[in-house]
Amino acid sequence: MKQHAENLRRLEAWRAHALELEQEIAKAVIGQRRAIRLVLISVFARGHVLIEGDVGVGKTTLLRAVSRALGGGFARLEGTVDMMPTDILYHTYLGEDGRPRVEESQLLRLADSLQVFFFNEINRARPQVHSLLLRLMAEGNATAFDRVYNFPNLLVFADRNMVEREETFELPAAARDRFFMEITMSAPEDAESRRRLIFDPVFQNVDKLIESVSPGAFDYRDINLVASLIQTQVATSDALETYVLNLWRGLVDPVGAGVSLPDIELSTFVKGGASPRGLAALVKAARVRAWLEGRDYVVPDDVRDVFMQVMAHRIFVDPIYALQGDEPVKRFCRAVFDATPVP
């Protein structure tokens, strides 16, 4: 009991620093409070993120701001159709003497301190590249130059080119499932944020903008410990656990759970996904959300708040509906909520 109270005290102190971190990031990325909070939840749940959004809405700026505020390393890689898996690990060039040279990539050079690795336009890279990246995400290490490089603090963020379809390779379902969250970023909707982004010169120089973020608002070397404490100290009640299990039943057996949608045949709609790993990720995210809200217990609103970002991309549906994009899955998730009693 005494140790539990001490852990809660430490978590409360760390929460104050986490909220400072959120404020620092918001200096560089305005009008994106929701996206910032979701990224923060992923950071403290130690989960990788797939970010979707139009060109120029601030995805890279957000990740650079996160990296600077945490004080860890930041590395970026551009996806291209001719990329080879080894391009993640090393690069070759001709030295001044005309002889070929092989050097570690930025990823390997920063291994110990690397906090954010941003893979831009991941669907431009081929599946062989995805395979190496997924291993890095799952195992936290990579082998090169006859040694194993460990990445104790690494979080992978990737985005997809959602406009062009030529020379792109869509991520398979199993690959998307490896991402803890899929977060959508769009242009700010409020008029003041839009005005500032267009007319305020401070937002036209990204490098200077990132410098306005104070480094070290939260020491990235503490995050693994904090993440572990959140998962062991933030409680879930029997009623909350029953609620999550009922949501799960609604996802895998919607007809039996009383879920209905007038224009979708739910008996054949879901083909896979919504696995134990997905539901465990949902609970992890809900615990972090509860902690950020100042509680040491999870409530249904914590689950509902992160449900779409954690679960929607893990629900694999009949190809007829998959061609319609994400909207059928989102409608299905809302129908599951409506059919599941809240404790």
C-alpha positions as CSV (number, residue, x, y, z in Angstrom):
1,M,0.0,0.0,0.0
2,K,2.8,2.4,0.9
3,Q,4.6,1.6,-2.4
4,H,1.4,2.2,-4.3
5,A,0.9,5.6,-2.7
6,E,4.5,6.5,-3.5
7,N,4.1,5.4,-7.2
8,L,0.9,7.5,-7.5
9,R,2.8,10.5,-6.1
10,R,5.6,10.1,-8.6
11,L,3.0,9.7,-11.4
12,E,1.3,12.9,-10.4
13,A,4.6,14.8,-10.5
14,W,5.4,13.3,-13.9
15,R,1.9,14.2,-15.1
16,A,2.7,17.9,-14.4
17,H,5.8,17.6,-16.6
18,A,3.7,15.8,-19.3
19,L,1.3,18.7,-19.4
20,E,4.2,21.1,-19.7
21,L,5.4,19.0,-22.6
22,E,2.0,19.3,-24.3
23,Q,2.1,23.1,-23.9
24,E,5.6,23.3,-25.4
25,I,4.5,21.3,-28.4
26,A,1.5,23.5,-28.9
27,K,3.8,26.5,-29.3
28,A,4.9,25.2,-32.7
29,V,1.7,23.4,-33.8
30,I,-1.4,25.5,-33.4
31,G,-5.0,24.4,-33.9
32,Q,-4.0,20.7,-33.4
33,R,-4.8,20.1,-29.7
34,R,-6.5,16.8,-30.5
35,A,-3.6,15.5,-32.6
36,I,-1.0,16.6,-29.9
37,R,-2.9,14.8,-27.1
38,L,-3.2,11.6,-29.2
39,V,0.5,11.7,-30.0
40,L,1.2,12.3,-26.3
41,I,-0.9,9.3,-25.3
42,S,1.1,7.2,-27.8
43,V,4.4,8.4,-26.4
44,F,3.5,7.4,-22.9
45,A,2.0,4.1,-24.1
46,R,5.2,3.4,-26.0
47,G,3.2,2.9,-29.2
48,H,4.1,3.6,-32.9
49,V,1.9,5.9,-34.9
50,L,0.7,6.2,-38.5
51,I,-0.3,9.8,-39.2
52,E,-2.6,10.6,-42.1
53,G,-3.3,14.1,-43.5
54,D,-3.0,16.4,-46.4
55,V,0.3,17.9,-47.5
56,G,1.4,20.9,-45.4
57,V,-0.8,20.5,-42.4
58,G,2.1,20.2,-39.9
59,K,2.8,16.5,-39.5
60,T,6.6,16.9,-39.6
61,T,6.5,20.0,-37.5
62,L,4.5,18.2,-34.9
63,L,7.0,15.4,-34.7
64,R,10.0,17.7,-34.7
65,A,8.4,19.6,-31.8
66,V,7.8,16.4,-29.9
67,S,11.4,15.3,-30.3
68,R,12.8,18.7,-29.2
69,A,10.6,18.9,-26.2
70,L,11.6,15.4,-25.1
71,G,15.3,16.1,-25.8
72,G,15.8,12.9,-27.7
73,G,17.1,12.4,-31.2
74,F,15.0,12.8,-34.4
75,A,15.6,11.1,-37.7
76,R,13.6,11.3,-40.9
77,L,13.6,9.1,-43.9
78,E,11.7,9.7,-47.2
79,G,9.9,6.8,-48.8
80,T,10.7,6.2,-52.5
81,V,9.8,3.5,-54.9
82,D,13.4,2.6,-55.5
83,M,14.3,2.4,-51.9
84,M,16.0,-0.8,-50.6
85,P,15.7,-2.2,-47.1
86,T,19.3,-1.5,-46.4
87,D,18.8,2.2,-47.1
88,I,17.3,2.3,-43.6
89,L,20.5,1.0,-42.1
90,Y,23.4,2.5,-44.1
91,H,24.3,4.6,-47.1
92,T,27.1,4.4,-49.7
93,Y,29.0,7.2,-51.4
94,L,32.3,7.9,-53.1
95,G,35.1,9.3,-51.0
96,E,37.5,12.0,-52.0
97,D,39.9,9.4,-53.2
98,G,37.2,8.0,-55.5
99,R,36.7,4.8,-53.5
100,P,33.3,3.7,-52.3
101,R,32.4,4.2,-48.7
102,V,29.7,2.7,-46.5
103,E,28.5,4.5,-43.4
104,E,25.8,4.0,-40.8
105,S,22.5,5.7,-41.4
106,Q,21.2,8.5,-39.2
107,L,19.0,5.9,-37.6
108,L,21.9,3.8,-36.4
109,R,24.1,6.7,-35.4
110,L,21.4,8.0,-33.0
111,A,20.4,4.5,-31.8
112,D,20.9,5.1,-28.0
113,S,19.2,8.5,-27.9
114,L,16.8,8.2,-30.8
115,Q,13.3,9.1,-29.7
116,V,11.4,9.8,-32.9
117,F,12.0,8.1,-36.3
118,F,9.7,9.6,-39.0
119,F,9.2,7.6,-42.1
120,N,7.6,10.0,-44.6
121,E,5.3,8.5,-47.2
122,I,5.7,5.0,-46.1
123,N,3.5,3.6,-48.9
124,R,5.9,4.8,-51.5
125,A,8.4,2.2,-50.2
126,R,8.1,-1.4,-51.2
127,P,6.9,-4.3,-49.0
128,Q,10.5,-5.4,-48.4
129,V,11.2,-2.1,-46.8
130,H,8.1,-2.4,-44.7
131,S,9.2,-5.8,-43.4
132,L,12.5,-4.4,-42.0
133,L,10.7,-1.4,-40.5
134,L,8.1,-3.7,-38.8
135,R,10.9,-5.8,-37.3
136,L,12.5,-2.7,-35.9
137,M,9.2,-1.6,-34.5
138,A,8.4,-5.0,-32.9
139,E,11.8,-5.9,-31.6
140,G,13.5,-2.5,-30.9
141,N,16.7,-3.6,-32.6
142,A,18.4,-4.0,-35.9
143,T,21.5,-5.9,-37.1
144,A,24.2,-4.3,-39.3
145,F,28.0,-4.2,-39.5
146,D,28.2,-7.5,-37.6
147,R,26.6,-6.0,-34.5
148,V,23.1,-5.5,-33.0
149,Y,21.9,-1.9,-32.5
150,N,19.3,-1.5,-29.8
151,F,16.8,1.4,-29.7
152,P,15.6,1.6,-26.1
153,N,13.5,4.8,-26.6
154,L,12.4,4.5,-30.2
155,L,9.0,5.4,-31.5
156,V,8.2,5.1,-35.2
157,F,5.9,7.6,-36.8
158,A,4.9,7.2,-40.4
159,D,2.6,8.9,-42.8
160,R,0.9,7.8,-46.0
161,N,0.5,9.6,-49.3
162,M,-3.3,9.6,-49.5
163,V,-3.5,11.6,-52.7
164,E,-1.5,9.8,-55.3
165,R,-1.9,6.1,-56.1
166,E,0.7,5.6,-58.8
167,E,4.0,4.1,-57.5
168,T,2.6,3.4,-54.1
169,F,2.3,0.2,-52.2
170,E,-0.6,0.0,-49.7
171,L,0.3,-1.3,-46.3
172,P,-1.2,-4.8,-45.7
173,A,-3.6,-5.3,-42.8
174,A,-0.9,-7.1,-40.7
175,A,1.4,-4.1,-41.1
176,R,-1.2,-1.5,-40.1
177,D,-2.0,-3.6,-37.0
178,R,1.6,-3.0,-35.8
179,F,0.8,0.7,-35.4
180,F,-0.6,1.5,-32.0
181,M,-2.6,4.4,-33.4
182,E,-3.7,5.9,-36.7
183,I,-4.1,9.7,-36.2
184,T,-5.7,12.0,-38.8
185,M,-4.3,15.6,-39.0
186,S,-6.2,18.2,-41.0
187,A,-6.0,21.9,-41.4
188,P,-7.3,23.8,-38.3
189,E,-11.0,24.7,-38.4
190,D,-11.0,27.8,-36.2
191,A,-10.5,31.1,-38.0
192,E,-7.8,32.5,-35.7
193,S,-5.5,29.5,-36.1
194,R,-6.0,29.7,-39.9
195,R,-5.2,33.4,-39.9
196,R,-2.1,33.0,-37.9
197,L,-0.8,30.1,-40.0
198,I,-1.2,32.1,-43.2
199,F,-0.2,35.7,-42.1
200,D,2.0,35.3,-39.1
201,P,5.7,35.2,-40.3
202,V,6.7,33.1,-37.3
203,F,5.0,30.0,-38.9
204,Q,6.8,30.4,-42.2
205,N,10.2,29.5,-40.8
206,V,9.9,26.0,-39.4
207,D,13.5,25.7,-38.0
208,K,13.0,28.9,-36.0
209,L,9.6,27.8,-35.0
210,I,11.0,24.6,-33.5
211,E,13.6,26.6,-31.6
212,S,10.8,28.2,-29.7
213,V,10.0,24.9,-28.1
214,S,11.9,24.5,-24.8
215,P,14.0,21.3,-24.8
216,G,13.7,18.8,-22.0
217,A,10.2,19.6,-20.8
218,F,10.1,15.8,-20.1
219,D,13.3,13.8,-20.1
220,Y,12.8,11.0,-22.7
221,R,15.0,8.7,-20.6
222,D,12.2,8.6,-18.0
223,I,9.4,7.6,-20.3
224,N,9.9,3.9,-20.2
225,L,9.6,3.9,-16.4
226,V,6.6,6.3,-16.4
227,A,4.9,4.2,-19.1
228,S,5.3,1.0,-17.0
229,L,4.0,2.7,-13.9
230,I,0.9,4.0,-15.7
231,Q,0.0,0.5,-16.8
232,T,0.4,-1.0,-13.3
233,Q,-0.9,1.8,-11.2
234,V,-4.0,3.1,-13.1
235,A,-6.8,0.7,-12.2
236,T,-9.7,-0.8,-14.2
237,S,-12.8,-1.8,-12.3
238,D,-14.7,-5.0,-12.9
239,A,-17.5,-2.9,-14.5
240,L,-15.0,-1.2,-16.9
241,E,-13.5,-4.5,-17.8
242,T,-16.9,-6.0,-18.6
243,Y,-17.7,-2.9,-20.7
244,V,-14.5,-3.4,-22.8
245,L,-15.2,-7.1,-23.2
246,N,-18.7,-6.3,-24.4
247,L,-17.3,-3.8,-26.9
248,W,-15.0,-6.6,-28.1
249,R,-18.0,-8.9,-28.6
250,G,-19.8,-6.3,-30.6
251,L,-16.8,-6.0,-32.9
252,V,-16.3,-9.7,-33.6
253,D,-20.0,-10.9,-33.3
254,P,-22.1,-7.8,-34.1
255,V,-25.3,-9.7,-34.9
256,G,-25.1,-11.7,-31.6
257,A,-24.4,-8.5,-29.7
258,G,-27.4,-6.7,-31.1
259,V,-25.5,-4.3,-33.3
260,S,-27.4,-3.1,-36.4
261,L,-26.7,-0.8,-39.4
262,P,-29.5,-0.5,-42.0
263,D,-27.4,-0.7,-45.2
264,I,-24.6,-3.1,-44.1
265,E,-24.8,-6.9,-43.8
266,L,-23.1,-7.2,-40.5
267,S,-23.1,-11.0,-40.5
268,T,-20.4,-10.9,-43.2
269,F,-19.0,-7.4,-42.6
270,V,-16.0,-8.1,-40.3
271,K,-13.4,-10.5,-41.7
272,G,-10.7,-10.2,-39.1
273,G,-8.9,-8.0,-36.7
274,A,-10.1,-6.7,-33.3
275,S,-7.6,-9.2,-31.8
276,P,-6.5,-9.5,-28.2
277,R,-3.4,-7.3,-29.1
278,G,-5.7,-4.6,-30.4
279,L,-7.9,-4.6,-27.2
280,A,-4.8,-4.6,-25.0
281,A,-3.6,-1.6,-26.9
282,L,-7.0,0.1,-26.3
283,V,-6.7,-0.4,-22.6
284,K,-3.1,0.9,-22.6
285,A,-4.2,4.0,-24.3
286,A,-7.2,4.4,-22.0
287,R,-4.9,4.2,-18.9
288,V,-2.6,6.9,-20.3
289,R,-5.6,9.1,-21.1
290,A,-6.9,8.6,-17.6
291,W,-3.5,9.6,-16.1
292,L,-3.3,12.7,-18.3
293,E,-6.8,13.6,-17.0
294,G,-5.6,13.4,-13.4
295,R,-7.1,10.0,-12.4
296,D,-5.7,6.7,-11.2
297,Y,-8.6,4.8,-12.6
298,V,-10.1,4.3,-16.1
299,V,-13.7,5.4,-16.9
300,P,-15.7,4.6,-20.1
301,D,-15.0,8.0,-21.6
302,D,-11.3,7.2,-21.6
303,V,-12.0,4.1,-23.7
304,R,-14.4,5.9,-26.0
305,D,-12.0,8.9,-26.5
306,V,-9.2,6.7,-28.0
307,F,-11.3,3.9,-29.5
308,M,-11.3,5.1,-33.2
309,Q,-7.6,5.8,-33.3
310,V,-6.6,2.5,-31.7
311,M,-9.1,0.1,-33.1
312,A,-10.5,1.3,-36.4
313,H,-7.5,0.3,-38.5
314,R,-7.4,-3.1,-36.8
315,I,-10.9,-4.0,-38.1
316,F,-10.6,-5.8,-41.5
317,V,-13.9,-5.8,-43.4
318,D,-15.4,-7.4,-46.5
319,P,-13.6,-6.0,-49.7
320,I,-16.9,-4.6,-50.9
321,Y,-17.0,-2.2,-48.0
322,A,-13.2,-1.7,-47.8
323,L,-13.4,0.0,-51.2
324,Q,-15.5,2.7,-49.6
325,G,-12.6,3.8,-47.3
326,D,-12.8,4.3,-43.6
327,E,-16.3,5.6,-43.2
328,P,-18.1,2.2,-43.0
329,V,-15.7,1.1,-40.2
330,K,-16.3,4.3,-38.3
331,R,-20.1,3.9,-38.6
332,F,-19.7,0.4,-37.5
333,C,-17.7,1.4,-34.4
334,R,-20.4,4.0,-33.5
335,A,-23.1,1.4,-33.9
336,V,-21.1,-0.9,-31.5
337,F,-21.0,1.9,-28.9
338,D,-24.7,2.5,-29.3
339,A,-25.5,-1.2,-28.7
340,T,-23.2,-1.6,-25.7
341,P,-24.6,-0.4,-22.3
342,V,-22.3,2.0,-20.5
343,P,-21.7,1.1,-16.8
